[in-house]
Amino acid sequence: MKRTTVKLPDDLDARLRHEAERRGVTIADVTPTALEQHLGPGGRRRLGAAASGHSGQSDVSERIEEILAAELAPSR
C-alpha cells in the first residue's frame, strides 16, 4: 500500500470530509473508492462513447466532441 499526498481545493476537501463523515469512515477509506470509480477497474477508465460505432446512430462522427464531453464530465 502506498501513501500519497494530494493538494485539493478547499471546496473539494470539504466535500471529501463530508462524504467520509456521512459514511462513518475515514478519508483514507473514501479516497481509493472515489479514484477507482473515476479511473475504472485496473486504472483504465471506460468511455461509453467507445461503443458508439454500434449505436445505430449515423451522426456519431459529427457529434464526437459532444459525446466525449458528456462522458468525461465529472459525475455529481
C-alpha positions as CSV (number, residue, x, y, z in Angstrom):
1,M,0.0,0.0,0.0
2,K,1.4,3.4,-1.0
3,R,0.8,6.7,0.9
4,T,0.1,9.6,-1.4
5,T,-0.3,13.3,-0.6
6,V,-2.5,15.4,-2.8
7,K,-3.4,19.1,-2.8
8,L,-7.1,19.8,-3.0
9,P,-9.1,22.9,-3.4
10,D,-10.9,23.8,-0.2
11,D,-14.3,23.0,-1.6
12,L,-13.3,19.5,-2.8
13,D,-11.6,18.9,0.6
14,A,-14.8,19.8,2.4
15,R,-16.9,17.5,0.1
16,L,-14.4,14.7,0.7
17,R,-14.5,15.2,4.5
18,H,-18.3,15.4,4.4
19,E,-18.6,12.2,2.5
20,A,-16.3,10.4,4.9
21,E,-18.3,11.6,7.9
22,R,-21.6,10.7,6.2
23,R,-20.4,7.2,5.7
24,G,-18.8,7.0,9.1
25,V,-15.4,6.1,7.7
26,T,-12.0,7.8,7.3
27,I,-10.9,10.0,4.3
28,A,-8.4,7.2,3.6
29,D,-11.3,4.8,3.1
30,V,-13.3,7.1,0.8
31,T,-10.4,8.2,-1.4
32,P,-9.5,4.9,-3.1
33,T,-13.1,4.2,-3.8
34,A,-13.6,7.6,-5.5
35,L,-10.4,7.2,-7.6
36,E,-11.4,3.7,-8.6
37,Q,-14.9,4.9,-9.7
38,H,-13.3,7.7,-11.7
39,L,-10.4,5.7,-13.3
40,G,-12.2,2.4,-13.6
41,P,-11.0,-1.0,-12.6
42,G,-7.4,-1.6,-13.2
43,G,-6.8,2.1,-13.7
44,R,-8.4,2.2,-17.1
45,R,-11.4,4.4,-17.5
46,R,-14.1,3.1,-19.8
47,L,-15.8,5.5,-22.1
48,G,-19.4,4.8,-23.0
49,A,-18.6,6.5,-26.3
50,A,-16.2,3.7,-27.2
51,A,-19.1,1.6,-28.3
52,S,-20.7,4.4,-30.4
53,G,-19.9,2.5,-33.6
54,H,-22.6,0.1,-32.7
55,S,-25.2,2.6,-31.6
56,G,-27.3,2.6,-34.7
57,Q,-26.8,6.4,-34.8
58,S,-25.5,7.8,-38.1
59,D,-24.2,11.2,-36.7
60,V,-21.7,9.9,-34.1
61,S,-18.6,11.2,-36.0
62,E,-20.2,14.6,-36.3
63,R,-21.0,14.7,-32.6
64,I,-17.9,13.0,-31.2
65,E,-16.8,16.1,-29.2
66,E,-20.2,16.5,-27.6
67,I,-20.4,12.8,-26.8
68,L,-16.9,12.7,-25.3
69,A,-17.6,15.9,-23.3
70,A,-20.6,14.2,-21.8
71,E,-18.7,11.0,-21.0
72,L,-15.8,12.9,-19.4
73,A,-17.9,15.4,-17.4
74,P,-17.5,14.8,-13.6
75,S,-20.4,12.9,-12.3
76,R,-22.3,14.5,-9.3
